[in-house]
């Protein structure tokens, strides 16, 4: 199933922010920053990745009804959803 990029703009924007967060975390490691600060940033990045994944899956689920292969796509999306939970 192909989803129009415009429908996933919010997920893409979130992933771009996470990309910046990851770079910041690497810099924090290189600078020897406090482990609590590192863990807070890792937690925030992990949450953002999960939310982006849920957004992508939810958008895909909306398209399953319109897709001729809807049931097989739905099963794959449900499996992906469970891997995020």
Phi, psi and omega in degrees: 000131178257132178245135179300133180306327181297331179286342182250019183301317181295321178293318179298315179300318179297318180294324177296320177296319179297322178303316177295320178299317181297317176301320178295321179295319178298317178298319178300319177298314181297328181274354180072035182292163181303137183295330178295317177298318178299314182294323176298316180291320177297319178297316179297317180295319180297316178298317180296320177297317179298316180296321177297318178298316178298322179297316180295316180294315180299319178295318178297320179297325179297331183272347184301322181294333182269349187267132179301332178259030187308314185292321179288322176294320180299317179299318179294320179292321178296320177297317178297319178301314181295331179289337178275335184287000000 
